[in-house]
Amino acid sequence: MRTFIDSAQPIRVRVGEEFAVALAGNPTTGYVWQQTGTGTECLELVAQKFEPRRQAVGAGGLEVFHFRALQPGETWIAFEHIRPWVGNPRDKKRFQVIVDPGT
């Protein structure tokens, strides 16, 4: 499965393909990445998990969102880096996703 980290580059996948978006984070600070928008007609969120860079209390790492491409089209996936109880995002990311027909 391919993993994407650069929101400046479009993500190109085929129908049926699974891919991941990885965002640097550290949920022990209270800030988490939340998905705020996606083209649900083209994509399905399969799983979300945190992968620490090292096994230490409070260690940062990657928040990884796994998606499956459902049908051809073009859409955006949006994320906010936020403390949910505060409300104002610290950062925002948007990834363009282009789903090509499967072969």
The first five atom37 places (N, CA, C, CB, O) and aatype in JSON, in Angstrom:
{
  "aatype": [12, 1, 16, 13, 9, 3, 15, 0, 5, 14, 9, 1, 19, 1, 19, 7, 6, 6, 13, 0, 19, 0, 10, 0, 7, 2, 14, 16, 16, 7, 18, 19, 17, 5, 5, 16, 7, 16, 7, 16, 6, 4, 10, 6, 10, 19, 0, 5, 11, 13, 6, 14, 1, 1, 5, 0, 19, 7, 0, 7, 7, 10, 6, 19, 13, 8, 13, 1, 0, 10, 5, 14, 7, 6, 16, 17, 9, 0, 13, 6, 8, 9, 1, 14, 17, 19, 7, 2, 14, 1, 3, 11, 11, 1, 13, 5, 19, 9, 19, 3, 14, 7, 16],
  "atom_mask": [
    [1, 1, 1, 1, 1],
    [1, 1, 1, 1, 1],
    [1, 1, 1, 1, 1],
    [1, 1, 1, 1, 1],
    [1, 1, 1, 1, 1],
    [1, 1, 1, 1, 1],
    [1, 1, 1, 1, 1],
    [1, 1, 1, 1, 1],
    [1, 1, 1, 1, 1],
    [1, 1, 1, 1, 1],
    [1, 1, 1, 1, 1],
    [1, 1, 1, 1, 1],
    [1, 1, 1, 1, 1],
    [1, 1, 1, 1, 1],
    [1, 1, 1, 1, 1],
    [1, 1, 1, 0, 1],
    [1, 1, 1, 1, 1],
    [1, 1, 1, 1, 1],
    [1, 1, 1, 1, 1],
    [1, 1, 1, 1, 1],
    [1, 1, 1, 1, 1],
    [1, 1, 1, 1, 1],
    [1, 1, 1, 1, 1],
    [1, 1, 1, 1, 1],
    [1, 1, 1, 0, 1],
    [1, 1, 1, 1, 1],
    [1, 1, 1, 1, 1],
    [1, 1, 1, 1, 1],
    [1, 1, 1, 1, 1],
    [1, 1, 1, 0, 1],
    [1, 1, 1, 1, 1],
    [1, 1, 1, 1, 1],
    [1, 1, 1, 1, 1],
    [1, 1, 1, 1, 1],
    [1, 1, 1, 1, 1],
    [1, 1, 1, 1, 1],
    [1, 1, 1, 0, 1],
    [1, 1, 1, 1, 1],
    [1, 1, 1, 0, 1],
    [1, 1, 1, 1, 1],
    [1, 1, 1, 1, 1],
    [1, 1, 1, 1, 1],
    [1, 1, 1, 1, 1],
    [1, 1, 1, 1, 1],
    [1, 1, 1, 1, 1],
    [1, 1, 1, 1, 1],
    [1, 1, 1, 1, 1],
    [1, 1, 1, 1, 1],
    [1, 1, 1, 1, 1],
    [1, 1, 1, 1, 1],
    [1, 1, 1, 1, 1],
    [1, 1, 1, 1, 1],
    [1, 1, 1, 1, 1],
    [1, 1, 1, 1, 1],
    [1, 1, 1, 1, 1],
    [1, 1, 1, 1, 1],
    [1, 1, 1, 1, 1],
    [1, 1, 1, 0, 1],
    [1, 1, 1, 1, 1],
    [1, 1, 1, 0, 1],
    [1, 1, 1, 0, 1],
    [1, 1, 1, 1, 1],
    [1, 1, 1, 1, 1],
    [1, 1, 1, 1, 1],
    [1, 1, 1, 1, 1],
    [1, 1, 1, 1, 1],
    [1, 1, 1, 1, 1],
    [1, 1, 1, 1, 1],
    [1, 1, 1, 1, 1],
    [1, 1, 1, 1, 1],
    [1, 1, 1, 1, 1],
    [1, 1, 1, 1, 1],
    [1, 1, 1, 0, 1],
    [1, 1, 1, 1, 1],
    [1, 1, 1, 1, 1],
    [1, 1, 1, 1, 1],
    [1, 1, 1, 1, 1],
    [1, 1, 1, 1, 1],
    [1, 1, 1, 1, 1],
    [1, 1, 1, 1, 1],
    [1, 1, 1, 1, 1],
    [1, 1, 1, 1, 1],
    [1, 1, 1, 1, 1],
    [1, 1, 1, 1, 1],
    [1, 1, 1, 1, 1],
    [1, 1, 1, 1, 1],
    [1, 1, 1, 0, 1],
    [1, 1, 1, 1, 1],
    [1, 1, 1, 1, 1],
    [1, 1, 1, 1, 1],
    [1, 1, 1, 1, 1],
    [1, 1, 1, 1, 1],
    [1, 1, 1, 1, 1],
    [1, 1, 1, 1, 1],
    [1, 1, 1, 1, 1],
    [1, 1, 1, 1, 1],
    [1, 1, 1, 1, 1],
    [1, 1, 1, 1, 1],
    [1, 1, 1, 1, 1],
    [1, 1, 1, 1, 1],
    [1, 1, 1, 1, 1],
    [1, 1, 1, 0, 1],
    [1, 1, 1, 1, 1]
  ],
  "atom_positions": [
    [[0.84, -1.17, 0.0], [0.0, 0.0, 0.0], [0.89, 1.25, 0.0], [-0.96, -0.01, 1.22], [1.84, 1.36, 0.78]],
    [[0.57, 2.16, -0.88], [1.34, 3.4, -0.94], [0.85, 4.39, 0.12], [1.24, 4.03, -2.34], [-0.34, 4.46, 0.42]],
    [[1.82, 5.14, 0.67], [1.52, 6.15, 1.69], [1.94, 7.5, 1.16], [2.22, 5.84, 3.03], [3.03, 7.64, 0.61]],
    [[1.08, 8.5, 1.33], [1.33, 9.85, 0.84], [1.46, 10.81, 2.01], [0.21, 10.3, -0.12], [0.69, 10.74, 2.96]],
    [[2.44, 11.73, 1.92], [2.65, 12.71, 2.98], [2.66, 14.15, 2.45], [3.95, 12.43, 3.69], [2.52, 15.09, 3.23]],
    [[2.82, 14.31, 1.15], [2.96, 15.63, 0.54], [1.63, 16.09, -0.04], [4.05, 15.61, -0.55], [1.17, 15.55, -1.05]],
    [[1.0, 17.08, 0.59], [-0.3, 17.55, 0.11], [-0.18, 18.42, -1.14], [-1.0, 18.33, 1.2], [-1.2, 18.78, -1.72]],
    [[1.02, 18.76, -1.55], [1.22, 19.57, -2.75], [1.13, 18.74, -4.03], [2.57, 20.27, -2.69], [0.96, 19.29, -5.12]],
    [[1.23, 17.42, -3.9], [1.19, 16.54, -5.05], [-0.13, 15.76, -5.07], [2.39, 15.57, -5.04], [-0.53, 15.23, -4.03]],
    [[-0.81, 15.68, -6.23], [-2.04, 14.9, -6.28], [-1.77, 13.41, -6.05], [-2.73, 15.1, -7.63], [-0.72, 12.89, -6.42]],
    [[-2.73, 12.75, -5.44], [-2.68, 11.31, -5.22], [-3.43, 10.66, -6.37], [-3.3, 10.91, -3.82], [-4.61, 10.96, -6.59]],
    [[-2.77, 9.78, -7.1], [-3.38, 9.06, -8.22], [-3.48, 7.59, -7.86], [-2.58, 9.25, -9.54], [-2.46, 6.95, -7.6]],
    [[-4.7, 7.07, -7.85], [-4.94, 5.66, -7.54], [-5.95, 5.09, -8.52], [-5.43, 5.49, -6.07], [-6.56, 5.83, -9.29]],
    [[-6.12, 3.78, -8.49], [-7.1, 3.09, -9.33], [-8.26, 2.6, -8.47], [-6.45, 1.9, -10.1], [-8.11, 2.41, -7.26]],
    [[-9.39, 2.39, -9.09], [-10.55, 1.85, -8.39], [-10.15, 0.53, -7.72], [-11.75, 1.63, -9.37], [-9.52, -0.33, -8.34]],
    [[-10.52, 0.38, -6.45], [-10.2, -0.82, -5.69], [-8.89, -0.73, -4.94], [0.0, 0.0, 0.0], [-8.64, -1.54, -4.04]],
    [[-8.04, 0.21, -5.28], [-6.74, 0.34, -4.62], [-6.9, 0.99, -3.25], [-5.77, 1.17, -5.49], [-7.72, 1.89, -3.05]],
    [[-6.09, 0.51, -2.31], [-6.03, 1.13, -0.99], [-4.76, 1.95, -0.9], [-6.09, 0.06, 0.15], [-3.73, 1.58, -1.46]],
    [[-4.85, 3.07, -0.18], [-3.71, 3.95, 0.02], [-3.83, 4.62, 1.38], [-3.62, 5.02, -1.12], [-4.88, 4.55, 2.02]],
    [[-2.76, 5.24, 1.82], [-2.76, 5.9, 3.13], [-2.26, 7.33, 3.0], [-1.89, 5.11, 4.13], [-1.43, 7.65, 2.15]],
    [[-2.78, 8.17, 3.88], [-2.28, 9.53, 4.05], [-1.7, 9.59, 5.46], [-3.42, 10.63, 3.83], [-2.39, 9.25, 6.42]],
    [[-0.43, 10.01, 5.59], [0.24, 10.07, 6.89], [0.58, 11.52, 7.23], [1.52, 9.2, 6.88], [1.16, 12.24, 6.42]],
    [[0.21, 11.92, 8.44], [0.43, 13.28, 8.91], [1.18, 13.24, 10.23], [-0.92, 14.04, 9.06], [0.81, 12.5, 11.14]],
    [[2.25, 14.04, 10.33], [3.04, 14.08, 11.55], [2.21, 14.65, 12.69], [4.33, 14.91, 11.35], [1.52, 15.65, 12.54]],
    [[2.29, 13.98, 13.83], [1.52, 14.45, 14.98], [1.99, 13.82, 16.27], [0.0, 0.0, 0.0], [2.87, 12.96, 16.29]],
    [[1.37, 14.28, 17.36], [1.66, 13.76, 18.68], [0.4, 13.94, 19.53], [2.91, 14.47, 19.33], [0.24, 14.99, 20.16]],
    [[-0.48, 12.95, 19.57], [-1.73, 13.11, 20.28], [-1.59, 13.35, 21.78], [-2.56, 11.9, 20.08], [-2.55, 13.79, 22.42]],
    [[-0.41, 13.08, 22.37], [-0.24, 13.35, 23.8], [-0.27, 14.85, 24.09], [1.09, 12.75, 24.3], [-0.43, 15.24, 25.25]],
    [[-0.12, 15.7, 23.07], [-0.21, 17.15, 23.25], [-1.67, 17.62, 23.24], [0.58, 17.87, 22.16], [-1.95, 18.79, 23.53]],
    [[-2.58, 16.71, 22.91], [-3.99, 17.07, 22.79], [-4.39, 17.38, 21.37], [0.0, 0.0, 0.0], [-5.57, 17.4, 21.05]],
    [[-3.41, 17.63, 20.5], [-3.7, 17.89, 19.09], [-3.78, 16.58, 18.32], [-2.63, 18.82, 18.47], [-2.88, 15.74, 18.4]],
    [[-4.86, 16.43, 17.57], [-5.04, 15.25, 16.73], [-5.43, 15.71, 15.33], [-6.11, 14.29, 17.32], [-5.99, 16.8, 15.15]],
    [[-5.15, 14.88, 14.35], [-5.61, 15.14, 12.99], [-7.0, 14.55, 12.85], [-4.63, 14.55, 11.92], [-7.21, 13.38, 13.15]],
    [[-7.95, 15.37, 12.39], [-9.3, 14.91, 12.13], [-9.61, 15.14, 10.66], [-10.33, 15.64, 13.03], [-9.3, 16.18, 10.09]],
    [[-10.24, 14.15, 10.07], [-10.68, 14.29, 8.7], [-11.93, 15.17, 8.71], [-10.96, 12.89, 8.03], [-12.89, 14.88, 9.43]],
    [[-11.91, 16.24, 7.92], [-13.04, 17.18, 7.92], [-13.82, 17.15, 6.63], [-12.55, 18.57, 8.17], [-14.89, 17.76, 6.54]],
    [[-13.33, 16.46, 5.62], [-14.06, 16.39, 4.37], [-13.45, 15.38, 3.42], [0.0, 0.0, 0.0], [-12.23, 15.2, 3.4]],
    [[-14.28, 14.74, 2.65], [-13.82, 13.82, 1.63], [-14.92, 13.61, 0.6], [-13.38, 12.48, 2.25], [-16.11, 13.78, 0.89]],
    [[-14.52, 13.24, -0.57], [-15.49, 12.89, -1.6], [-15.97, 11.48, -1.36], [0.0, 0.0, 0.0], [-15.4, 10.53, -1.88]],
    [[-17.02, 11.35, -0.56], [-17.49, 10.02, -0.16], [-17.96, 9.19, -1.35], [-18.62, 10.16, 0.82], [-18.04, 7.96, -1.24]],
    [[-18.25, 9.82, -2.47], [-18.65, 9.05, -3.64], [-17.47, 8.32, -4.26], [-19.31, 9.96, -4.67], [-17.66, 7.33, -4.96]],
    [[-16.25, 8.79, -4.03], [-15.05, 8.19, -4.62], [-14.23, 7.37, -3.64], [-14.18, 9.27, -5.2], [-13.54, 6.43, -4.04]],
    [[-14.28, 7.72, -2.35], [-13.39, 7.12, -1.36], [-14.13, 6.62, -0.14], [-12.34, 8.12, -0.94], [-15.22, 7.1, 0.19]],
    [[-13.53, 5.63, 0.51], [-14.04, 5.11, 1.77], [-12.89, 5.1, 2.77], [-14.66, 3.67, 1.6], [-11.81, 4.59, 2.46]],
    [[-13.11, 5.65, 3.96], [-12.12, 5.57, 5.03], [-12.19, 4.17, 5.61], [-12.38, 6.67, 6.13], [-13.24, 3.74, 6.09]],
    [[-11.08, 3.44, 5.57], [-11.02, 2.05, 6.01], [-10.55, 1.96, 7.45], [-10.11, 1.23, 5.1], [-11.08, 1.18, 8.24]],
    [[-9.53, 2.76, 7.82], [-8.97, 2.7, 9.17], [-8.19, 3.98, 9.45], [-8.05, 1.46, 9.33], [-7.79, 4.71, 8.54]],
    [[-8.0, 4.24, 10.73], [-7.19, 5.37, 11.18], [-6.41, 4.9, 12.4], [-8.08, 6.63, 11.52], [-6.97, 4.27, 13.3]],
    [[-5.09, 5.2, 12.43], [-4.28, 4.78, 13.58], [-3.1, 5.72, 13.77], [-3.79, 3.33, 13.38], [-2.73, 6.47, 12.87]],
    [[-2.53, 5.66, 14.96], [-1.33, 6.44, 15.28], [-0.15, 5.48, 15.33], [-1.48, 7.21, 16.63], [-0.21, 4.45, 15.99]],
    [[0.94, 5.83, 14.63], [2.16, 5.02, 14.61], [3.29, 5.83, 15.24], [2.53, 4.57, 13.16], [3.82, 6.74, 14.6]],
    [[3.67, 5.52, 16.49], [4.75, 6.27, 17.14], [6.09, 6.02, 16.44], [4.86, 5.89, 18.62], [6.33, 4.92, 15.93]],
    [[6.94, 7.03, 16.43], [8.27, 6.88, 15.81], [9.19, 6.02, 16.67], [8.92, 8.25, 15.6], [10.07, 5.33, 16.15]],
    [[8.97, 6.07, 17.97], [9.76, 5.23, 18.88], [8.89, 4.88, 20.08], [11.08, 5.94, 19.33], [7.88, 5.54, 20.34]],
    [[9.28, 3.87, 20.79], [8.51, 3.4, 21.94], [8.9, 4.15, 23.2], [8.7, 1.89, 22.15], [9.65, 3.63, 24.03]],
    [[8.4, 5.37, 23.34], [8.65, 6.17, 24.53], [7.39, 6.96, 24.84], [9.88, 7.13, 24.33], [6.67, 7.38, 23.94]],
    [[7.12, 7.15, 26.12], [5.94, 7.91, 26.52], [6.02, 9.31, 25.94], [5.82, 7.96, 28.06], [7.04, 9.99, 26.08]],
    [[4.96, 9.75, 25.28], [4.9, 11.1, 24.72], [5.59, 11.25, 23.38], [0.0, 0.0, 0.0], [5.71, 12.37, 22.88]],
    [[6.04, 10.16, 22.78], [6.75, 10.23, 21.5], [5.79, 10.63, 20.38], [7.42, 8.88, 21.17], [4.64, 10.21, 20.36]],
    [[6.28, 11.45, 19.48], [5.52, 11.81, 18.29], [5.56, 10.69, 17.28], [0.0, 0.0, 0.0], [6.22, 9.67, 17.47]],
    [[4.85, 10.89, 16.21], [4.82, 9.88, 15.16], [3.95, 10.32, 14.01], [0.0, 0.0, 0.0], [3.93, 11.5, 13.64]],
    [[3.23, 9.37, 13.44], [2.38, 9.65, 12.29], [0.95, 9.21, 12.57], [2.92, 8.94, 11.03], [0.71, 8.12, 13.07]],
    [[0.01, 10.08, 12.23], [-1.4, 9.69, 12.23], [-1.7, 9.27, 10.81], [-2.35, 10.87, 12.72], [-1.57, 10.05, 9.87]],
    [[-2.11, 8.02, 10.65], [-2.26, 7.41, 9.34], [-3.73, 7.11, 9.06], [-1.41, 6.13, 9.22], [-4.4, 6.46, 9.86]],
    [[-4.2, 7.59, 7.92], [-5.58, 7.38, 7.48], [-5.54, 6.47, 6.25], [-6.3, 8.74, 7.16], [-4.91, 6.81, 5.25]],
    [[-6.2, 5.31, 6.32], [-6.23, 4.35, 5.22], [-7.55, 4.51, 4.45], [-6.06, 2.89, 5.74], [-8.63, 4.53, 5.05]],
    [[-7.44, 4.62, 3.13], [-8.61, 4.79, 2.27], [-8.65, 3.7, 1.2], [-8.6, 6.18, 1.62], [-7.64, 3.1, 0.87]],
    [[-9.86, 3.48, 0.66], [-10.06, 2.6, -0.49], [-10.76, 3.43, -1.56], [-10.89, 1.31, -0.11], [-11.73, 4.12, -1.28]],
    [[-10.26, 3.34, -2.8], [-10.87, 4.03, -3.93], [-12.08, 3.22, -4.4], [-9.85, 4.23, -5.09], [-11.96, 2.03, -4.7]],
    [[-13.25, 3.87, -4.47], [-14.49, 3.17, -4.8], [-14.9, 3.28, -6.25], [-15.58, 3.68, -3.94], [-15.35, 2.31, -6.85]],
    [[-14.74, 4.47, -6.83], [-15.15, 4.68, -8.22], [-14.36, 5.83, -8.82], [-16.67, 4.97, -8.31], [-13.82, 6.66, -8.09]],
    [[-14.28, 5.88, -10.15], [-13.5, 6.93, -10.81], [-14.03, 8.32, -10.47], [-13.5, 6.72, -12.33], [-15.23, 8.52, -10.27]],
    [[-13.12, 9.26, -10.4], [-13.5, 10.64, -10.13], [-12.33, 11.41, -9.53], [0.0, 0.0, 0.0], [-11.23, 10.89, -9.38]],
    [[-12.61, 12.66, -9.2], [-11.61, 13.54, -8.6], [-12.24, 14.18, -7.38], [-11.11, 14.63, -9.62], [-13.37, 14.66, -7.43]],
    [[-11.5, 14.19, -6.27], [-12.03, 14.73, -5.02], [-10.89, 15.27, -4.17], [-12.82, 13.64, -4.25], [-9.73, 15.23, -4.56]],
    [[-11.24, 15.78, -3.0], [-10.27, 16.29, -2.03], [-10.53, 15.61, -0.7], [-10.37, 17.85, -1.89], [-11.67, 15.31, -0.35]],
    [[-9.45, 15.37, 0.05], [-9.55, 14.92, 1.44], [-8.98, 16.05, 2.28], [-8.78, 13.54, 1.69], [-7.87, 16.5, 2.04]],
    [[-9.74, 16.51, 3.26], [-9.32, 17.63, 4.1], [-9.12, 17.14, 5.54], [-10.35, 18.78, 4.06], [-9.86, 16.29, 6.04]],
    [[-8.1, 17.71, 6.19], [-7.78, 17.37, 7.58], [-7.51, 18.65, 8.36], [-6.55, 16.41, 7.65], [-7.04, 19.65, 7.81]],
    [[-7.81, 18.6, 9.67], [-7.45, 19.69, 10.58], [-6.67, 19.11, 11.75], [-8.72, 20.45, 11.09], [-7.01, 18.05, 12.28]],
    [[-5.62, 19.82, 12.14], [-4.83, 19.46, 13.32], [-5.39, 20.3, 14.46], [-3.26, 19.71, 13.11], [-5.18, 21.52, 14.5]],
    [[-6.11, 19.66, 15.38], [-6.95, 20.41, 16.3], [-7.02, 19.75, 17.67], [-8.35, 20.54, 15.73], [-6.9, 18.53, 17.8]],
    [[-7.21, 20.57, 18.68], [-7.63, 20.08, 19.99], [-9.15, 20.14, 19.96], [-7.01, 20.94, 21.21], [-9.72, 21.23, 19.98]],
    [[-9.82, 19.0, 19.9], [-11.27, 18.99, 19.66], [-12.08, 19.85, 20.63], [-11.77, 17.59, 19.73], [-13.1, 20.42, 20.25]],
    [[-11.64, 19.95, 21.88], [-12.41, 20.72, 22.86], [-12.15, 22.23, 22.75], [-12.07, 20.25, 24.27], [-12.88, 23.02, 23.34]],
    [[-11.12, 22.64, 22.0], [-10.81, 24.06, 21.83], [-11.49, 24.61, 20.57], [-9.29, 24.28, 21.75], [-12.12, 25.66, 20.61]],
    [[-11.35, 23.89, 19.47], [-12.06, 24.26, 18.26], [-11.26, 24.93, 17.17], [0.0, 0.0, 0.0], [-11.57, 24.72, 16.0]],
    [[-10.26, 25.72, 17.47], [-9.48, 26.39, 16.42], [-8.35, 25.5, 15.95], [-8.93, 27.74, 16.92], [-7.48, 25.14, 16.74]],
    [[-8.33, 25.13, 14.65], [-7.27, 24.25, 14.16], [-5.91, 24.95, 14.17], [-7.6, 23.77, 12.76], [-5.8, 26.15, 13.9]],
    [[-4.9, 24.17, 14.48], [-3.52, 24.65, 14.46], [-2.95, 24.62, 13.05], [-2.64, 23.8, 15.4], [-2.09, 25.42, 12.69]],
    [[-3.45, 23.66, 12.24], [-2.98, 23.48, 10.87], [-4.08, 22.81, 10.07], [-1.65, 22.64, 10.83], [-4.97, 22.16, 10.63]],
    [[-4.02, 22.96, 8.76], [-4.96, 22.3, 7.86], [-4.19, 21.73, 6.69], [-6.06, 23.29, 7.38], [-3.19, 22.31, 6.25]],
    [[-4.65, 20.61, 6.17], [-4.06, 19.99, 4.98], [-5.19, 19.53, 4.07], [-3.12, 18.79, 5.35], [-6.23, 19.07, 4.54]],
    [[-4.96, 19.66, 2.77], [-5.91, 19.15, 1.77], [-5.13, 18.36, 0.73], [-6.72, 20.31, 1.09], [-4.11, 18.82, 0.21]],
    [[-5.62, 17.17, 0.43], [-4.99, 16.3, -0.55], [-5.97, 16.11, -1.71], [-4.59, 14.94, 0.08], [-7.12, 15.73, -1.5]],
    [[-5.5, 16.37, -2.92], [-6.3, 16.08, -4.11], [-6.13, 14.61, -4.45], [-5.87, 16.99, -5.32], [-5.02, 14.09, -4.44]],
    [[-7.25, 13.93, -4.74], [-7.21, 12.52, -5.08], [-7.88, 12.32, -6.43], [-7.91, 11.66, -3.98], [-9.01, 12.76, -6.65]],
    [[-7.17, 11.66, -7.33], [-7.69, 11.33, -8.65], [-7.78, 9.81, -8.73], [-6.78, 11.92, -9.81], [-6.78, 9.11, -8.63]],
    [[-9.01, 9.31, -8.91], [-9.23, 7.88, -9.0], [-9.47, 7.51, -10.44], [-10.42, 7.43, -8.11], [-10.46, 7.92, -11.05]],
    [[-8.55, 6.73, -10.99], [-8.66, 6.25, -12.37], [-9.42, 4.92, -12.38], [-7.27, 6.08, -13.01], [-9.4, 4.19, -11.39]],
    [[-10.09, 4.6, -13.5], [-10.77, 3.3, -13.6], [-9.78, 2.16, -13.43], [-11.49, 3.17, -14.95], [-8.62, 2.28, -13.84]],
    [[-10.2, 1.08, -12.84], [-9.35, -0.11, -12.7], [-9.15, -0.77, -14.05], [0.0, 0.0, 0.0], [-9.86, -0.47, -15.01]],
    [[-8.18, -1.66, -14.13], [-7.93, -2.34, -15.41], [-8.37, -3.77, -15.35], [-6.46, -2.27, -15.78], [-8.24, -4.5, -16.34]]
  ]
}
